Amino acid sequence: MKKTNLFILFFLSMIIFSCSSDDANESLSDDIDPDGVNMVEEDLLNVNATSAGIAIDGATLNDGGVTPTGGIDFSLDYTKQTAFQDYGFEIIFDAPTDFAGAYIQLFDENGMADSYIDVPSSATDNYYGGKFLSKERKDIFTKKGASTQKDEDTVIDVNFSNTIPAGTFCYAICVYDSQGNISQPVEVCVTVESWGGNVNLLGDWDFTKQIDNGELIEAGEESCESYDSTLYCDNGNQVDVELDECYTLNDLVITFNENGTYFFSQESEYKSLDYSASNAACDVIYEEDGGEAYTSSGNWAFNEEENILTLVEFEYTETSDGETYTDVEPDGYLLLDGEISLSNNELIISESDTFNGETELYEYFFSKK
């Protein structure tokens, strides 16, 4: 893959040179990947071994191949995808009328794999049930409501075992209907990202501010959203009220390690409606929030071709109201997939969401500790 340009403002770099410590004065490495981690992604994976390492809940792996018959239309708007080790990827598409399932078969320059995967429609999901929005998080990167996908999009959740390394493979996908018609195949090539891949990210990064769709919010500053709602009181009355939901991010530090792992710890406060107390009093009563903590650990990957940073979470802990909950994600959870801008001592992560034709931009700023 080709290297990505790093955007460094000259004026900012002069300020850093004149005011910062010797460590901060170190320039960004031009060779972001001296160990050649990203080069491994160009290795062609064995299609039979990779097929055996793929798991799709409700699907079956069958010997042989598939012969298209036509009679059903199918297309994808992409020919390349990115996947992650121990996590996998998703195949997202608009299902045609009378969709009954899909066939997936890996291939390389020597031909098709010895087996194919039969994914019945019962083994697919809509977008909101897939990997990306399957669980609610209270981390900074999780946004509610917005999505670049449509409600009707069909998702095939492709999970990887730990036997699939970084590298590249291709697959052909056909869909079939209840009448036995099989579409012509569509071919897609997948790059399984290596963990790590940018030495300039290594170390500890301290959150300083965020810009949410044009609104500047400093670390430790409360951000509130007001909206109209209705209280359904225990006495049978209904009361129209205006609610304020507020959020304060007090502290967040992300550590990127050379072995491709990451860890972050977040401390925040929330102001939200106490539904039980409000319904009983027939008036707005907010919960008393003593603060919440969230930690996340997993792996990070850097796509130097598109300048994208990805965090795949494998374990997280939430502490609230004196109670701590820890969960392990054996298949991983895609926590972040955003474009970055990097200078000597500042990291900016950008995410965007499109909903109902409107795009919202979120930017998170970090300084090197």
VOTOR-376901 format. One line per 8 residues: number of its first residue (from 1); for each residue z, y, x of C-alpha. Coordinates in nm, 4 decimals, always signed. Each point is the difference from the previous one (the first is absolute). Layout:
REM residues N
NUM> Z/Y/X | ...
END
This chain:
REM residues 369
1> +0.0000/+0.0000/+0.0000 | -0.0649/+0.3525/+0.1093 | +0.2763/+0.2368/+0.0983 | +0.1242/+0.2664/-0.2444 | +0.0101/+0.3691/+0.0800 | +0.3527/+0.1402/+0.0172 | +0.0394/+0.3464/-0.1505 | +0.2148/+0.2188/+0.2231
9> +0.0218/+0.3716/-0.0665 | -0.0207/+0.1980/+0.3260 | +0.2458/+0.2633/-0.1131 | +0.2562/-0.2605/-0.1014 | -0.0414/-0.1837/+0.3264 | +0.0698/+0.3201/+0.1955 | +0.3237/+0.0500/-0.1941 | +0.1033/-0.3563/+0.0730
17> -0.0809/+0.0421/+0.3705 | +0.2076/+0.3130/+0.0356 | +0.3013/-0.0947/-0.2137 | +0.0513/-0.3757/-0.0015 | +0.1638/-0.2486/+0.2344 | -0.1796/-0.1858/+0.2769 | -0.0364/-0.3085/-0.2193 | -0.1632/+0.2015/-0.2771
25> -0.2333/+0.1608/+0.2533 | -0.1650/-0.3324/+0.0687 | -0.3533/+0.0153/-0.1334 | -0.1422/-0.2467/-0.2468 | -0.1490/-0.3066/+0.1613 | -0.3791/-0.0041/-0.0184 | +0.0169/-0.3782/+0.0173 | +0.1911/-0.0607/-0.3201
33> -0.0259/-0.3768/+0.0433 | +0.0444/-0.0878/+0.3700 | +0.1009/-0.3579/-0.0841 | -0.3186/-0.0607/-0.1980 | +0.1881/-0.0842/-0.3195 | -0.2744/+0.1386/-0.2228 | -0.2743/-0.1885/+0.1848 | +0.1396/-0.3276/-0.1364
41> -0.1143/+0.1097/-0.3457 | -0.3602/-0.0593/+0.1099 | +0.0607/-0.3715/+0.0610 | -0.1788/-0.2204/-0.2539 | +0.2457/-0.2240/-0.1813 | -0.0701/-0.3655/-0.0724 | -0.1029/-0.0096/-0.3651 | +0.1450/-0.3439/-0.0745
49> +0.3365/+0.0777/+0.1592 | +0.0084/+0.3381/-0.1770 | -0.0848/-0.1600/-0.3369 | +0.2916/-0.2384/+0.0460 | +0.2317/+0.2955/+0.0715 | -0.0880/+0.1896/-0.3194 | +0.2201/-0.0333/-0.3068 | -0.0856/+0.1372/-0.3464
57> +0.2518/-0.0856/-0.2697 | -0.1654/-0.2119/-0.2682 | -0.3170/-0.0660/+0.2043 | -0.1233/-0.3284/+0.1479 | -0.1759/-0.0841/+0.3271 | -0.2907/-0.2382/-0.0599 | -0.2355/-0.1808/+0.2373 | -0.3681/+0.0898/-0.0003
65> -0.1771/+0.3135/-0.1153 | -0.1203/+0.1944/-0.3030 | -0.3542/+0.0398/-0.1353 | -0.0658/+0.3273/-0.1902 | -0.1857/-0.0323/-0.3296 | -0.0334/+0.3634/-0.1018 | +0.0528/+0.1081/-0.3574 | +0.2996/+0.2184/+0.0858
73> -0.0011/+0.3311/+0.1873 | +0.2483/+0.0855/+0.2725 | +0.0230/+0.2582/+0.2776 | +0.2511/+0.1615/+0.2347 | -0.0080/+0.3572/+0.1284 | +0.1134/-0.1005/+0.3506 | -0.1171/-0.2372/+0.2738 | +0.2951/+0.0370/+0.2396
81> +0.3748/-0.0396/-0.0448 | +0.3181/+0.0195/+0.2033 | +0.2708/-0.2668/-0.0085 | +0.3347/-0.0440/+0.1720 | +0.1691/-0.2970/+0.1623 | +0.2548/-0.1861/-0.2156 | -0.1029/+0.2288/-0.2858 | -0.3669/-0.0412/-0.0861
89> -0.2089/+0.2306/-0.2166 | -0.1262/+0.0507/-0.3537 | -0.3419/-0.0425/-0.1556 | -0.0306/+0.2650/-0.2735 | -0.2928/+0.0112/-0.2414 | -0.1070/+0.0628/-0.3587 | -0.0193/-0.3402/-0.1685 | -0.3194/-0.0586/-0.2000
97> -0.0029/-0.1055/-0.3654 | +0.1264/-0.3531/-0.0623 | +0.1453/-0.0149/+0.3509 | +0.1587/-0.3413/+0.0577 | +0.0605/+0.0004/+0.3752 | -0.1385/+0.0404/+0.3504 | -0.1079/-0.2186/+0.2900 | +0.0756/+0.1117/+0.3558
105> -0.1438/-0.1662/+0.3089 | +0.0315/+0.1129/+0.3623 | -0.3010/-0.0064/+0.2303 | -0.1117/+0.0819/+0.3538 | -0.3212/-0.0128/+0.2031 | +0.0082/-0.3802/-0.0197 | +0.0112/-0.0086/-0.3791 | +0.2543/-0.0443/-0.2754
113> +0.3504/-0.1412/+0.0347 | +0.0562/-0.3609/-0.1020 | +0.1924/+0.1046/-0.3105 | +0.0087/+0.2749/-0.2605 | +0.2781/+0.1596/-0.2059 | -0.0143/-0.0163/-0.3805 | +0.1905/+0.2937/-0.1503 | +0.0214/-0.0309/-0.3799
121> +0.0487/+0.3191/-0.2013 | +0.3609/-0.1059/-0.0629 | +0.0593/+0.0353/+0.3772 | -0.1177/+0.3628/+0.0021 | +0.1931/+0.3105/-0.0991 | -0.0658/+0.3585/-0.0931 | +0.0510/+0.2689/+0.2626 | +0.3501/+0.0928/-0.1123
129> +0.1216/-0.3551/+0.0497 | -0.1410/-0.0378/+0.3490 | +0.1505/+0.0505/+0.3439 | -0.0076/+0.3779/+0.0015 | +0.1990/+0.0832/-0.3132 | +0.1832/-0.3267/-0.0603 | +0.3477/+0.1378/+0.0726 | +0.1704/+0.3345/-0.0200
137> +0.1391/+0.1437/+0.3215 | +0.2184/+0.2997/+0.0705 | -0.1550/+0.0735/+0.3370 | -0.1755/+0.3263/+0.0727 | -0.3501/-0.1485/+0.0004 | +0.0109/-0.1526/-0.3495 | -0.1711/+0.2108/-0.2663 | +0.0165/-0.0643/-0.3726
145> -0.2823/+0.0071/-0.2504 | -0.2974/+0.0934/+0.2145 | -0.2543/-0.2536/+0.1124 | -0.3546/+0.0026/+0.1284 | -0.0718/-0.3135/-0.2042 | -0.0648/-0.0350/-0.3720 | +0.2122/-0.1916/-0.2497 | -0.2779/-0.2473/-0.0642
153> -0.0518/-0.0947/+0.3663 | +0.0449/-0.3703/+0.0701 | +0.1897/-0.1034/+0.3130 | -0.0031/-0.3185/+0.2054 | +0.3125/-0.0011/+0.2155 | -0.0912/-0.1738/+0.3275 | +0.3066/-0.1016/+0.2022 | -0.0027/-0.1095/+0.3647
161> +0.2153/-0.2615/+0.1686 | +0.1279/+0.0760/+0.3493 | -0.2794/-0.2174/+0.1427 | -0.2627/+0.2728/-0.0490 | -0.0095/+0.2341/+0.3015 | -0.1688/+0.3359/+0.0488 | -0.3775/-0.0284/-0.0020 | -0.3027/+0.0100/-0.2296
169> -0.1409/-0.2305/-0.2649 | -0.2457/+0.0300/-0.2884 | -0.0012/-0.1417/-0.3502 | -0.2437/-0.0376/-0.2878 | +0.1289/+0.0468/-0.3543 | -0.1618/-0.0996/-0.3296 | +0.1419/+0.0331/-0.3506 | -0.0532/-0.2441/-0.2844
177> +0.0325/+0.0100/-0.3784 | +0.1121/-0.2470/-0.2652 | -0.3608/-0.1116/-0.0522 | -0.0286/-0.1315/+0.3561 | -0.2154/+0.2858/+0.1313 | +0.0627/+0.0899/+0.3657 | -0.1006/+0.3401/+0.1391 | -0.1875/+0.0612/+0.3215
185> +0.2398/+0.0330/+0.2954 | +0.1220/+0.3268/+0.1465 | +0.0862/-0.0055/+0.3719 | +0.2989/+0.1859/+0.1472 | +0.1348/+0.0034/+0.3570 | +0.3746/+0.0367/+0.0620 | +0.1793/+0.1358/+0.3071 | +0.3516/-0.1355/+0.0425
193> +0.1834/+0.2807/+0.1797 | +0.2096/-0.0528/+0.3108 | +0.3573/+0.1226/-0.0067 | +0.0518/+0.3188/+0.1970 | -0.2981/+0.1570/+0.1693 | +0.0909/+0.3631/+0.0869 | +0.2410/+0.0659/+0.2885 | +0.0363/+0.3652/-0.1054
201> +0.1934/-0.1076/-0.3092 | +0.2694/-0.1892/+0.1895 | +0.3541/+0.1344/-0.0283 | +0.2161/+0.1731/-0.2602 | -0.1400/+0.2538/-0.2487 | +0.2242/+0.2269/-0.2047 | -0.1117/+0.1234/-0.3451 | -0.0154/+0.3803/-0.0241
209> -0.1876/+0.0885/-0.3200 | -0.2588/-0.1095/-0.2519 | -0.2731/+0.1693/-0.2000 | -0.0430/-0.1571/-0.3428 | -0.3250/+0.1171/-0.1537 | +0.0462/+0.3478/+0.1481 | +0.3790/+0.0257/-0.0444 | +0.1953/+0.0338/+0.3265
217> +0.3296/-0.1924/+0.0034 | +0.2185/+0.0190/+0.3100 | +0.2293/-0.2832/+0.1053 | +0.3279/+0.0383/-0.1906 | -0.1600/+0.2221/-0.2671 | +0.0261/-0.1018/-0.3654 | -0.3262/-0.0492/-0.1896 | +0.0092/-0.0102/-0.3805
225> -0.2428/-0.0815/-0.2776 | +0.0578/+0.1162/-0.3593 | -0.1455/-0.1659/-0.3076 | +0.0616/-0.0266/-0.3736 | +0.1519/-0.3155/-0.1455 | +0.1856/-0.1313/-0.3049 | +0.3535/-0.1394/-0.0156 | +0.0460/-0.2850/-0.2465
233> +0.3701/+0.0413/-0.0687 | +0.2402/-0.2768/-0.0889 | +0.0808/+0.1807/-0.3282 | -0.3622/-0.0324/-0.1103 | -0.1069/+0.3583/+0.0759 | -0.2911/+0.0991/+0.2194 | +0.0223/+0.3058/+0.2230 | -0.2841/+0.1648/+0.1962
241> +0.1217/+0.0936/+0.3479 | -0.1306/+0.1297/+0.3317 | +0.0906/-0.2181/+0.2959 | +0.0157/+0.0777/+0.3703 | -0.0463/-0.2877/+0.2418 | +0.0814/+0.0974/+0.3572 | -0.0357/-0.1667/+0.3368 | +0.1312/+0.0965/+0.3436
249> -0.1017/-0.1759/+0.3196 | +0.2768/+0.0723/+0.2487 | -0.1001/-0.2174/+0.2933 | -0.2766/-0.2376/+0.1044 | -0.0772/-0.1414/+0.3433 | -0.2873/-0.2424/+0.0676 | -0.0074/-0.2064/+0.3193 | -0.3287/-0.1524/+0.1191
257> +0.0406/-0.2815/+0.2524 | -0.2483/-0.1241/+0.2584 | -0.0042/-0.3510/-0.1489 | -0.1410/+0.1368/-0.3278 | +0.3248/+0.0058/-0.1965 | +0.1514/+0.3052/-0.1667 | +0.3325/+0.0971/-0.1537 | +0.1012/+0.3014/-0.2043
265> +0.3193/+0.1189/-0.1596 | +0.0006/+0.2503/-0.2863 | +0.2876/+0.1875/-0.1666 | -0.0622/+0.1846/-0.3257 | +0.1502/+0.1295/-0.3236 | -0.1296/-0.0212/-0.3554 | +0.0798/+0.1857/-0.3203 | -0.1064/-0.1979/-0.3050
273> +0.0935/-0.0444/-0.3638 | +0.2954/-0.2229/-0.0908 | -0.1623/-0.1641/-0.3016 | +0.3109/-0.1758/-0.1360 | +0.2264/+0.3060/+0.0267 | -0.2700/+0.2342/-0.1351 | -0.0728/-0.2184/-0.3015 | +0.3706/-0.0289/-0.0736
281> +0.0629/+0.3764/+0.0303 | -0.3367/+0.0932/-0.1548 | -0.0341/+0.2482/+0.2863 | -0.1454/+0.0031/+0.3507 | +0.2353/-0.1548/+0.2536 | -0.1149/-0.0704/+0.3542 | +0.1165/-0.2861/+0.2166 | +0.2371/+0.0864/+0.2814
289> -0.1906/-0.1014/+0.3105 | +0.2076/-0.0609/+0.3074 | -0.3091/-0.0446/+0.2119 | -0.2280/-0.2917/+0.0738 | -0.1176/-0.1708/+0.3172 | -0.3181/-0.1971/+0.0591 | -0.0995/-0.1949/+0.3101 | -0.3318/-0.1688/+0.0611
297> -0.1252/-0.2322/+0.2724 | -0.3330/-0.1658/+0.0575 | -0.3175/+0.0479/+0.2006 | -0.2311/+0.2931/+0.0656 | -0.3715/+0.0051/+0.0716 | -0.2356/+0.2746/+0.1108 | -0.3655/+0.0065/-0.0972 | -0.1544/+0.2037/+0.2809
305> -0.3382/+0.0115/-0.1745 | +0.1339/+0.1817/-0.3067 | +0.3215/+0.1462/+0.1500 | +0.2103/-0.1862/-0.2575 | +0.3645/-0.0997/+0.0450 | +0.1253/-0.2934/-0.2071 | +0.3550/-0.1211/-0.0564 | +0.0480/-0.3510/-0.1397
313> +0.3590/-0.0509/-0.1073 | +0.1596/-0.3444/+0.0294 | +0.3631/+0.0893/-0.0710 | +0.1817/+0.2915/-0.1610 | +0.3530/+0.0991/-0.0973 | +0.1089/+0.2436/-0.2712 | +0.3524/+0.1349/-0.0277 | +0.1044/+0.1920/-0.3113
321> +0.3318/+0.0549/-0.1797 | +0.1767/-0.2018/+0.2664 | -0.2188/-0.3056/-0.0577 | -0.2518/-0.1343/+0.2522 | -0.3069/-0.2060/-0.0845 | -0.2158/-0.1705/+0.2633 | -0.3305/-0.1714/-0.0635 | -0.2446/-0.1861/+0.2239
329> -0.3740/+0.0211/-0.0689 | -0.1515/-0.3205/+0.1440 | -0.3532/+0.1119/-0.0922 | +0.0599/+0.3619/+0.1005 | -0.0157/+0.3243/-0.1985 | -0.2540/+0.2706/+0.0821 | +0.2361/+0.2952/+0.0357 | -0.2382/+0.2540/+0.1553
337> -0.3700/+0.0294/+0.0700 | -0.0674/+0.3583/+0.1070 | -0.2045/+0.2132/+0.2358 | +0.1893/+0.1575/+0.2885 | -0.0246/+0.3065/+0.2216 | +0.1862/-0.0267/+0.3289 | +0.1000/+0.2496/+0.2669 | +0.2480/-0.0203/+0.2855
345> +0.3046/+0.0357/-0.2211 | -0.1241/+0.0105/-0.3605 | -0.1257/-0.2765/-0.2259 | -0.1579/+0.0821/-0.3374 | -0.0645/-0.2833/-0.2456 | -0.2311/+0.0734/-0.2951 | -0.0391/-0.1947/-0.3224 | -0.2116/+0.0828/-0.3027
353> -0.0051/-0.1311/-0.3568 | -0.2613/+0.0523/-0.2678 | +0.0967/-0.0271/-0.3654 | -0.2095/+0.1053/-0.3001 | -0.2459/+0.1665/+0.2354 | +0.2625/+0.2121/+0.1754 | +0.0937/-0.0580/+0.3644 | +0.3485/+0.0657/+0.1339
361> +0.0718/+0.0315/+0.3725 | +0.3316/-0.0877/+0.1641 | +0.0756/+0.0904/+0.3614 | +0.3069/-0.1093/+0.1970 | +0.0983/+0.1759/+0.3255 | +0.2015/-0.1591/+0.2802 | +0.1134/+0.1252/+0.3405 | +0.0474/-0.2170/+0.3090
369> +0.3675/-0.0504/+0.0805
END
